[in-house]
């Protein structure tokens, strides 16, 4: 990893730069796929599945027989683990339910807010070398709790045209039965426009590579909402001299193995800890099955030394990490001071892996600094708030004159007339 000591504030932007391509680099490819899917539907899906995934499919919808067969393939121990995670995620997200609010702003004017589920939801689940079946739990469970009527799931097939059994088992466990063997850009396009077989949705959730990220952003131009512009995984650990270098290294590597464009960062007020963690990374990476991927990610990563905890916190908030691990003696300084992070993990025994799988919090989080303005996925992500109002005769008398004056001041006479005509009838 790259060791950096006391970077000046003018260097922070360069030091904290993510290893990502610009949108312009890949938008042309995304736009081409979108245009073809919008015009040719399933025919275009078939073409790009063959091109990008290397398999020709007669039918891209997963059958009930395939789901039943997948369920049989999952070892009982893994089923138990998935069920444990499901229970914890359900408990945490169910607790996020809130009641509506109602306020009488003045006599005769009642205003209230209620939440309604988004009816049609699309889930994108990465496959490939790391089939993220855990993400189904993170997305399908709150969708169910919210009461979404239709949930569509797209995930890429392997070279044999199959979907990882754990993905199918988890989807079935969460009540998702509209599953399609479609990956990447074409999956996002299919859910954006709808095809002969894939339903159009109102909002798309799920992580992916930079092509998927740009595809989701492009989907917003076609009246489809997205959870957030989530991209390659990232993690930042703050550690002082009391941290366990072995633990810190294991956490950094847990994110580095996601992909070659992942980024992991450590910020420390101890030069000795930086050296110890670097040594541990070098040792632990040797035994990883995904060593080659992790090594490339580590090339884009940083070990940053700063003199004070105040400088450390300021730098971390400037970075806005997706995952933020606190392993210091004075935890509260960072817990109270962090304002830009997707999810925070506190103490030696709170690895980021816990949030990825089974603690209960959601692992679909903002990356690329978007933690500065986006929240991670939660129950409200699958709902929308609607406001209602009811005004009585006394109510319109009370606020009518104010409405008339304001409408007239803005030059909107018809707005004023809508009140004036009512007030005249009440005289």
N, C-alpha and C positions, 0 to 999 in steps of 0.2 A: 504493500500500500504506500501511497505517497504521504510522506510526513511533512507537515507544514508548521512552522513555528512563528507565533505572534504575527499573523498577517495584519497589515494595516487595513483600516476600513475601506480605503480606496481599492484594496485588493479583494475584498469580500466577494464581489460579484463574480470574479474570475475563479476564486477558490471554491465557491459554492455552485458553480455551473454544472447543470445536469448533462449527462452524456446522451442527449436526445437530438434527433434530426428536427429541422424546422418543418412546419406544416407544408411549406412550399415544396419541400423535397419529395413529399409523397402524396400531395393532394391531387395531382394529375391522375395517378393510378386509381385513387379512390373515386374520383369523379367519373372516370371511364367505366368502372364497374357499376356504379350507381345508375348511370345513364342507361346502360344495357339492361340491368335488372328491371328498371322502371318500364322499359319498353317490351322486353321479351320474357319477363317473369321466370318461370321454372326452366325454360330453355337456357337462359343466361346462367342460372344457378348451376345447372348441370355442367355447363362449359367451364365455369370458374372452379368448381369442385374438382374437375378433372385436371385443370391447369395448376391449381395451388395445392391440392391435397393428393393428387396422383391416383385418383380412383374414379371410375365411371359408375354412377348409381342409377338404377332404373327407378327407384323410389327413395326419396330423401326423408320420408317420415318413418320414425322408429315404430315397429309393429308391437302389438301386445305380446306376441310370442317372444320377441327379442327381449322385452322387459322381463318376462317370466324366467327366461333362460338366464339373464343377468343376475336376477335375485338368487338363483340356485348357486351361482358361482362365487358369491361373496362369503368368505369364512365367517362363522358365527362370532368370532372375537371382533372382527371389523364391524359387523352389524351392531354389536353391543357398543362399540366405541362411537359409531355414528349416532346411535340412539342417545347416548350420554350427551354428546354435543347438541343434538336436537333439543333435548329437554332443557339444557342450560340456555340455549339461544332463545327458545320459546319463552322461558321465564323472564329473561331480561327484556325482550321486546314487548311482551304482553304488559309488563309494568309501565311501558311508555304510553299506554292509552290514556287519553285525557278527556274529560267531559267538556261539553260545549259551554260557552259563556253567554250570559244574557244581562244586558244593562239597559235601564231606563235613563236615557241621557237627559231628558227633561220630561215633565209631565205630559203623557200622551205620546211619547216617542220611544218605542222599544226597539233595540238593536241586539241581534244575537249572531253567534258564529257556531257553525257545525262543520264537522269533517265528513267527507264522503270518499270512498275508495276510488282510485283510478281504475277504470273498468278493464282495460286491456294492457297487460304488462308483457314485455319481452325480456328474456334473460339470455345473456351470452355467457357461456361457460367454456373457457379455454380447454383444449385437449392436448394433444401432442405428447411431449416427453413428461409433462406434469399435468395430468388431468385433474382440474380443480373441483372435485365433487364437493369439497367443503363450501365452495362459493354458492352452491345450490341451497344449502342450509341457510346461508346468510341472506339470500334473496327470496327464496320461495316461502320461508317461514313468515317473515313480516308481510309478504304479499297475502298469504292466507289469513293472518291475523287482521289485516286491514279490510279484508272482504273483497279483494279484486276478483272480478267474475271470470276472467280468462287470463291464463298464464301460458306463454309460448316460450319454449326453450330451444335454443340453437347451440350446437356444439360440433366441432369438426370430426369427421370420420377418420379412421386409420386407413392404411393402404389396402386393407381387406374390406373396407366399407363398413366397419363396425365401430360402435361407440364403447368406450371403456365401461365395463360392468358396474363399477362403483358409481359412475355418473348416473346410469339408468336406475340402479337400486335407490340411490339417494333421491332422485327425482320422483320415483314412485312413492317413496316413503313420505315425501312432502306433498303428494297429491297432484303432481304435474304429469299429465299424460300426452300433451302435445309437444313431442320432442322431435327435432329435425336434425339430420346429419348435414349440417351446413356450418362452415367455419368462416372466420375472417371478415373481410369487407363485404362479401356477398351475403353473409348472415345478417349483418346490420342493414344492408340494403333490402333484403327480403322482408324483414320486420318493419322497415320504414314504409315501403310501398305496398306490401302484400303481393303474393303471387297466387297461381292457381291452387297451390297447396298450403302455403304459409300465410296465416292471418296477419293483417296489418295491426300494429299496436299503437298505443298512445305514448308510452314511455319505455325506454330501453335501459336496462341495468347490466352491469358486469364489467370485469376488467379485460384487458387484452394488450396486445403489442401496440406499437405506435400507429400501425395501419388501422387497427380497430378503433383506437382513440380518435384519429382523424375522421374515420367513418361515422362515429357517433356524433362528432361535432357537425359533420355535414348533414346528418339526419335532422338536426334542429332547424335546418332551412326548409324542411318539408313538414312542419307542424308536428314533429315528434320530439318529445322531451327526453332528456337523458339524466342519469343520476349525477354525473359529474364528468369532467374530462380526465378520467383516470388513465394512467399510463404505466410505465415500468415501475416495479416495486422499489422502495427506498426505505432506509432505516438510519436513524441517528441515535447514537448512544452518548450520553454525557457521563463521564467517569472521573472520580478523583482517586487519590492514593489508597482509599479504602476498598475500592472495587476489586472484584475477582477477575483477573485477566483472562482466565480460562472461560468463564461465563460470558464475558464481553465478546471474546473472539467467536464463541459459538453462536451468539446472537447475530453478529455481523455476517458470519458465513451463512446463517439460515436465510438471510435475504439475498446474499450474493448468488446463491445457487438457483434463484428464480429464473434469471436470464442474463445474457451478456450485457444487456443495457440497464441492468439494475445498478443501484448505487448505494453504498453504505458509507457512513461517516461516523467518526468518533471525535468528540471534542473533550479535551481534558486539561486540567490545571496541573497535571503531573507528567513530566517528561519520562520518568521511569515507567509509569503506567503505559504510556504510548509504546515504549520499547517492548515491554512485556506482552502487550496485546499483539503487536506485530509478530513476535516470536511464536505466540500461540496460534495465530492465524496460519503461519507457515507450517506449523506442525499438524494442526487439525485438518487442513485442506488436503493433506496427503491421502486421507482415508475416505474422502467423499466420492461416491459414484458419479456425481456431477462436477467433478473437480475441474474439468476443462471450462465449463460454463462459469463456475465460481471464480476461477483465476482471471478470466476476461473481465468479469464484473469488478474484481478487486483492482484491476488496472485503472478503473474510473473512480476509485474511491479515495478517501482522505482520512488521515489521522492528524488532527489539528490541535496544536497546543496554544493555549492563551494563559495569561498571567492570573486573571481573576475570574471568579464565578460570575460577576456582573458582565464582563466581556463575553463569557461563554453563553449566558442567557440571551444577550442581545444578538449574538451571531446565530444562535439556534432559532430565535424568532424570525430573523431575516431569512433563514433557509426554509422554515415552515415544513418540517418533515412529515411524511405520511405516518411513520411509526417513530415514537420517541421513547427511549428507555432511559430511566434515571437510576444510576447506581452511584450514589454519593452519600456522604454522612449527613448532609443537610438537605434532605429530600424536599422539605417544604419550600425552600427557596425557589426551586424549579417548578414544583407543583403549583405554587401560587403565582409564579411569574410567567409561565408559558401561556401564550395566547394564540400561537400559530402551530397547530399540530393536529393530525388526523385522529390518532389514538395514543394514549400515554400509558406506559408500563413502569411501575414503581418498585424498586427493590431487587435484590439479588435473585429472588425466586419467582420473578414475574417475567419469563421469557416472552418475546414477541410471538412465539409459536402458540402460546396459550390463547391469545386473541385470534390467531389464524384459525383455530380449530374448536376449542371447547369451553372457554371461560364463560362465553355468553355474549360478549360485545361483538359488533359487526366488523368484519375485516375488509369490507369494500370502502376504501378510504381515498381522499384526495391526494394526488401526487403532484410532482413538478411545481411545488410551491402553492398549489391551489388551496392548501389548508389555511391560507390567509383569508379566503373568502367562501370556502365551501365546507359543509359538514360531511362527515361520513354517512353512509346509508343508515337509516333508522326507520322506525314504524311510520313516521310522518312522510317519509320519502314516497310511500305508496298511497298517500292520501292527498287530498286538496281541501283547503278550507273555503267554505262558502259563507257569506254574510247574508243575513235576513233583516228586514225591518218592517215594522207595522206602526202606522201613525194614525191616531184618532183625530176627531174633529178638534179637540182641544190642543192636540199636538201640532197640527198644521197651523193653528192660530199662534202657537208659541214660537215656532221657528220660521213661519212663512215670511214675515217681514224681513228677516235676516237674509233669507234665500233671495227675495226680490231685489234687495239692495246689491247683493253680491253679483247676481246674474246681470243686472243692469250695468254695473261697473265693468264687467267683462264684455259687454256688448252683445250679450246673448238674450235677446228679447223673448224668444220662444220659451226659454227656460223660465224667465220671469212670469210669462203668461200662464204657464202650467200651474203656478201657485196662485197668481192673482185671480184666475177664474174660479178657483175653489174657495178662496177667501171671500169673494163677492157673494157666492151662494150661501155662505155661512152667516152673513150679516143679517 
